[in-house]
Amino acid sequence: FNPASGTDLENGNALKAAVAAQGTNTNISIQLDAGGYDLGSDSLTLNSRTSLIGAGRDITFIGSTNASAAITLSGTSVTLQDLLVRNTGLGSDTAIEGAAAVRVMNGANSARLNQLNFRSDVIAATTGIRCALWIEDADFVQVDRSLMFARGGASARGICATAPANSAFQLLLSGIETQATS
């Protein structure tokens, strides 16, 4: 899968179908051409041993209005590379939940995020937390050469992270720029 030949919404629907078709298969690499991929209010969930690789973080855009995340990583050895991922969903009004561009979920191990532009962006006033990257009880996350931007909500943060109980959590950052404004 890689063409971005339709409208942003058509491309987003095709991307969702390609990810859903992978089922429980492993070692999947999905290449995206330059262009927009609008997920609507859905979140794209990538499972173990899946790579989603764009043509460049300034020319391949994935957008969502999901209340949780545009892309959720779940499982082992998941890679995102060369993408702009933007979420404009309002999120939750609780202090511990919020909207993120990318969310790395419970038990995710060896998530690699390379040359990304993360944006969790909403102008409307909300009371929830906005995070460009939200890491929740993952074991190892590596982020290289990426930009993180969060705006809106009661609190805007480049990275939000919670560590799993009784385990070693590793977050390796290299060449990161973050910006956050409430």
ABEGO torsion letter per residue (X at the ends): XABBABBAAAAAAAAAAAAAAAEABBGBBBBBBBEBBBAEABBBBBBBGBBBBBAEAAABBBBBABAABABBBBEBGBBBBGBBBBBABAEBABAABBBBABBBBBGBBGBBBBGBBBBBBBABBBABBBBABBBBGBABBBBBGBBBBBBEEABBBABBBBBBBGBBBBBBBBGBBBBBBX
